[in-house]
C-alpha cells in the first residue's frame, strides 16, 4: 500500500466504504425480506437466511482484514499466522456454544427421582466421620460429613 499515492489511497478507501455499505444494505434487505417485513406473507427459510447472512458477514470480515488491515500486502506466512489462530478461536467459540446447548437440553430431560425411590439416610453413626485433634490421632467426636462446623470444634456439652 506504500507504493500508491494519496489520491489512489483515497479511492481505495472510498471504494471499500461503498463495498461494505452495499453488502450491509443487502444484509439488512435479506433480514427484512426473510422475516416478512418487505413482502407480506413471504418468509425465507431460516437456514437460507442464516447462510446468506453468514456468507455476507464473512465476506465483509475478509475484505476488512485484507484491505484495511493491509493483509493483502503481507507475506503469506504472516497472513497464515494471523488467520489460523482466529479461525481456531471462532471454532472453539462455536464448539463451546454447541456443548453448552447440549448440556442445557440434557439437564432439562433429567427427571426428579420420586421420594419412594430415594435412598434413606442411614440411622445411628453411619455417615459420620471422626474429628482428629491436633495432638492426638484418636477420634474425639463424630460430626456429620456435611457439617458446617470447622473440623476440631467441640459440640456444645462435650468436653475433651
C-alpha positions in Angstrom: 0.0 0.0 0.0 3.0 2.3 0.5 3.6 2.3 -3.3 0.5 4.2 -4.1 0.0 8.0 -3.7 -2.6 9.8 -1.5 -5.3 10.2 -4.2 -5.1 6.5 -5.1 -5.3 5.6 -1.4 -8.4 7.8 -1.0 -10.0 6.0 -4.0 -9.2 2.6 -2.4 -10.8 3.7 0.9 -13.9 5.1 -0.7 -14.3 2.0 -2.8 -14.0 -0.1 0.4 -16.7 2.0 2.2 -19.0 1.7 -0.8 -18.5 -2.1 -1.0 -19.0 -2.5 2.8 -22.1 -0.2 2.6 -23.7 -2.2 -0.2 -23.0 -5.5 1.5 -24.5 -4.2 4.7 -27.6 -2.9 2.9 -28.0 -6.3 1.2 -27.7 -8.0 4.6 -30.5 -5.8 6.1 -32.6 -6.4 3.0 -32.3 -10.1 3.4 -33.1 -9.9 7.1 -36.2 -7.8 6.5 -37.3 -9.9 3.5 -36.7 -13.2 5.4 -38.8 -12.0 8.3 -41.7 -11.0 6.0 -41.5 -7.2 6.6 -41.0 -6.2 2.9 -43.4 -8.7 1.2 -46.4 -9.6 3.3 -46.6 -13.4 3.7 -43.2 -14.1 2.2 -40.6 -15.6 4.5 -37.2 -17.0 3.7 -36.4 -20.3 5.4 -34.1 -19.7 8.4 -31.2 -21.9 7.0 -31.2 -19.9 3.7 -31.4 -16.6 5.5 -28.7 -17.5 8.1 -26.4 -18.9 5.4 -26.7 -15.8 3.3 -26.1 -13.5 6.3 -23.1 -15.6 7.4 -21.6 -15.6 3.9 -22.0 -11.8 3.6 -20.6 -11.2 7.1 -17.6 -13.4 6.3 -17.0 -11.5 3.1 -17.1 -8.2 5.0 -14.6 -9.6 7.5 -12.4 -10.9 4.7 -12.5 -7.5 3.0 -11.8 -5.5 6.1 -8.9 -7.8 7.1 -7.3 -8.0 3.7 -7.8 -4.4 2.6 -7.9 -2.1 5.6 -5.6 -4.1 7.8 -3.3 -4.5 4.8 -3.0 -8.3 5.0 -3.2 -8.5 1.2 0.2 -6.9 1.0 1.9 -9.1 3.6 3.9 -12.3 3.3 1.8 -15.5 3.2 3.4 -16.8 6.3 2.4 -13.8 8.3 -1.2 -13.9 6.9 -1.5 -17.6 8.0 -0.1 -16.8 11.4 -2.8 -14.3 12.0 -5.7 -16.1 10.3 -5.2 -19.6 11.7 -5.5 -18.7 15.4 -8.5 -16.5 14.5 -10.2 -19.4 12.8 -9.4 -21.7 15.6 -10.8 -19.2 18.1 -14.0 -19.0 16.2 -14.2 -22.8 16.1 -13.7 -23.0 19.8 -16.5 -20.5 20.5 -18.9 -22.4 18.2 -17.9 -25.7 20.0 -18.5 -24.2 23.4 -21.9 -22.9 22.4 -22.8 -26.3 20.9 -21.6 -28.1 24.0 -23.4 -25.7 26.4 -26.7 -26.2 24.4 -26.3 -29.9 24.6 -25.8 -29.9 28.3 -28.8 -27.5 28.7 -31.1 -29.9 26.8 -29.8 -32.9 28.7 -30.4 -31.2 32.0 -34.0 -30.5 31.0 -34.5 -34.2 30.1 -33.4 -35.5 33.5 -36.4 -36.1 35.8 -36.5 -35.8 39.5 -36.2 -39.1 41.5 -39.5 -39.9 43.2 -39.4 -39.8 47.0 -40.1 -43.5 47.4 -37.1 -44.3 45.2 -34.6 -42.1 47.1 -32.2 -43.8 49.5 -33.0 -43.2 53.2 -30.2 -41.6 55.3 -28.7 -44.3 57.5 -29.5 -44.3 61.2 -27.0 -44.1 64.0 -23.4 -43.0 63.4 -23.3 -44.1 59.8 -22.3 -41.3 57.6 -20.3 -39.6 60.4 -16.6 -39.0 60.3 -14.3 -38.8 63.3 -12.6 -35.5 64.1 -8.9 -35.7 64.9 -7.4 -33.3 67.4 -4.0 -31.7 66.7 -2.2 -33.6 69.4 -3.9 -36.9 69.1 -4.8 -39.3 66.3 -7.7 -40.7 68.3 -11.2 -39.7 67.4 -12.5 -37.1 69.8 -16.1 -36.9 68.5 -18.0 -37.7 65.4 -19.6 -35.0 63.3 -21.8 -35.3 60.2 -19.8 -35.3 57.0 -21.8 -32.3 55.7 -21.4 -30.3 59.0 -20.8 -26.6 58.7 -18.7 -26.5 61.8 -14.9 -26.4 61.3 -13.0 -29.6 62.0 -11.9 -30.0 65.6 -14.6 -27.7 67.1 -16.3 -29.4 70.0 -20.1 -29.7 70.1 -21.8 -27.8 73.0 -22.0 -30.0 76.1 -19.0 -32.2 75.0 -15.5 -31.9 76.6 -12.1 -33.1 75.5 
